Amino acid sequence: MGLGTSLEEAVGQAVSLWGAVTASAILELFFLDGSRAVHVPADDAFGMPGWHVIQGELVSLGTAAIAEWLAENPVLPRLAAALGELPRAQLNGVKVVIGGSGDRWTVEVRVNGDEHEEASAALESMGWPRTGEFSMARMFALLVHPV
């Protein structure tokens, strides 16, 4: 999802966001040195119970309100019950997107590319700021082998 005054600009921004958020976590899986993404243990306040987390950059468009909220509020452990048993035993990708303004919002959790309705509903019910100005944030985490 990119914004721009032309299609080329929007596509360029979308590719840049994907690189910062998703590709950085995937690359970190191979290098495992903390230079591309953050490692979060399962027992960390921002971790996912039972999983080692590799999380890419948290990015925002518009106002930073949603990104600031995500940075201050541990979302993954709050989604754990709604996510239930994950589809893959060793490696799962979880994408979180919140964006919009006023009374029009997109709130979505995807697991391995597929929308997860229960987790999206759980995210929708969390107390993130509903701003009047456009605000969007996206995060991606790889959940690696149960610990």
N, C-alpha and C positions, 0 to 999 in steps of 0.2 A: 504494500500500500504506500504510494508516494503521492506527493502533491507537487504541482508546478504549473507554470503558465503555458506549457506545451506538453505534448505527449512524451517527447524525448526527456524533458526535465523531470516529469513525474516518474518515468521508468528509471532514470538515473538515480533519483532519490530512493526509489523502492529497492533497487539493487544495493545501494549504499547501506540502507537500513538492514536489509537481510544479511549483509556481510558483517555488520557490527553486532547484530543480535543472534543470528542463527549460525552462520559460518564460523564465527569466533569460538562458539561452544564445540562445534564439530571438530575444528582444528585442534582445540585444546585436548580433546579426547585422544588424539594421536601423540601430541607432544608432552602432555601431562606435567608442564613446568609452571603453570600459573601465569604465563605471559599473554595469553589470548582470552582467557575467561577465568572466572572465580570458581574455586572448589568450595563446596559447602557440605560439611559432614551431616550425617543423618540426625544427630542430636543437637545441631545448631538451631537457634530460634527461627532461622529462615530456611532450614533444611526440610527435607521430605522424610518423614519417619520410615526407616528401613532402607533408604536409598542414599547413595553418594550422589550429590548434585554437581553438575558443571553448568554454570549459568553465564550466558553471554551478557553483553552490555544491555542495560535498560535504556531504551530510547524514547524520546517524546517529540511530538509535533504540536505546534500551537503553544498554549500556556503549559507550564511544567507541573500543574497541580496534580494530575494523575500520576506522573512519574515520581513526584515527591511522595505521594501517598504510598505507592508501591515500594519505594525505597525504605519507608518507615514502618510498613506493616507486613509481617510475614504471611504471604499469600499461600505458598505451597503447602505448609502444614495445615492451613485452614481448608484447603481443597482436598486433603488426603481422604477423608471419609466419603466425599462425593465421588472421587475418582475410583474408589474401591480397588479391586484387584486389577492391576495394569495388564494390558494384553500381551506384553512380551516379558519374558523372564529375566533378560539381561540388560536391555537398553530401550528406553522409551523417551520420546521427545514431547515436552509439554510447552505449548505456546499460550500466552495470556495476552489478550488485547482488550483494552478499554478505550473508547473514543467517542467523541460527540460534543454536543453542547445543548443547553436548555433542556428540552424534553425528548431529544432524539439522540439515543446512545446505541453503540454497538458494544456488547460485552460478550466475549467469546473465549472459551478454553478449548484447545485442540490437543489431542493425544495422537501422536504418530500421524498427523495430518488430518485426522477425522474429528469433527466437532463432537465434544463430549457434553451432552445436554445437561446432565446432573451437575457437573462441575461448573458449567456456564451459569446455571441457575444459582449455585452457591456463590459464585463471584458476584453476580448481579445483586445478591442480598447483602453484600459487605458494604461498609460505610465509606466508600470512596467518594470524593467530592464531585458533585454534579454542578459543573460550572456553567455560567452563561456564555462564556467564550469557548471557542473550540479548544479542546484538549484531548490528546491521544497519547497513549503509552503502550509499548509492546515489550514483552520479555519472553525469553526462550530458555528452557532448562533441559539438559539431558539428565535423565535419571539412570544411573549406571549401577548395574548388578546389586541385588539386595545385599545389605550388610548385616 
